[in-house]
Amino acid sequence: MLFVPETEVYYGMNVVAASVWELLPQAEESLDKLCSLIQERFPDAELEQIRSDVVALLDDLERAGLTDASGAQSAA
C-alpha cells in the first residue's frame, strides 16, 4: 500500500502490482523489459495479459500522481 501525503490517499496494491512498483526503477526505459521482469516472477502468466495489466496499472498510477508519463516513480 502506498500513501500519497499531498492528498492523504492510500493506494492499495496486490502482489503483482507491488512487484511492478518495485521493478519500475530497473525497467523504466522499456515497457517490454518491465513485462519480462514480471513474467520472470510470475511464469504462469501470459505475456500479453501481463502487458495489458501493466499498462492499465501504469495509467492508474499516473492518474494518482504516483508516476509520470514515462512510468517513473514520483517522489510521493
C-alpha positions in Angstrom: 0.0 0.0 0.0 1.3 3.5 -0.9 0.4 6.7 0.9 0.3 9.9 -1.0 0.9 12.6 1.6 -0.3 15.5 -0.6 -3.7 14.0 -0.9 -3.7 11.8 2.2 -4.8 9.0 -0.1 -3.7 5.4 0.3 -3.2 3.3 -2.9 -3.7 -0.4 -2.3 -1.8 -2.9 -4.5 -2.0 -6.7 -4.9 1.2 -8.7 -5.0 1.6 -8.3 -8.8 1.1 -4.5 -8.7 3.5 -4.2 -5.9 6.1 -6.1 -8.0 5.5 -3.7 -10.9 6.1 -0.8 -8.5 9.3 -2.4 -7.1 10.6 -3.1 -10.6 9.9 0.3 -12.2 13.4 1.7 -11.4 15.1 -1.3 -13.1 12.9 -1.1 -16.2 11.8 2.5 -16.7 13.4 2.6 -20.1 11.2 -0.1 -21.5 7.7 -1.5 -21.0 8.9 -4.7 -22.6 11.6 -5.1 -20.1 9.2 -4.4 -17.2 6.8 -7.0 -18.6 9.6 -9.6 -19.0 10.7 -9.0 -15.4 7.2 -9.5 -14.2 6.9 -12.7 -16.2 10.1 -14.0 -14.5 8.3 -13.6 -11.2 5.0 -15.0 -12.4 5.9 -17.5 -15.1 2.4 -19.0 -15.4 1.1 -15.6 -16.7 0.7 -15.0 -20.4 3.0 -12.1 -21.6 0.1 -10.4 -23.5 -2.0 -10.4 -20.3 0.9 -9.1 -18.3 1.4 -6.3 -20.8 -2.3 -5.3 -20.7 -2.4 -5.4 -16.9 0.9 -3.4 -16.6 -0.3 -0.7 -19.0 -3.6 -0.4 -17.1 -1.7 -0.2 -13.7 0.7 2.4 -15.0 -2.2 4.5 -16.2 -3.8 4.2 -12.8 -0.6 5.2 -11.1 -0.1 8.2 -13.3 -3.7 9.4 -12.7 -3.0 9.0 -8.9 0.2 11.1 -9.3 2.5 8.3 -8.4 4.3 8.1 -11.7 4.9 10.4 -14.6 4.1 9.6 -18.3 7.3 7.5 -18.6 6.3 5.2 -15.8 9.0 6.5 -13.4 8.1 6.7 -9.8 7.4 10.1 -8.4 8.7 11.3 -5.1 5.3 10.7 -3.4 
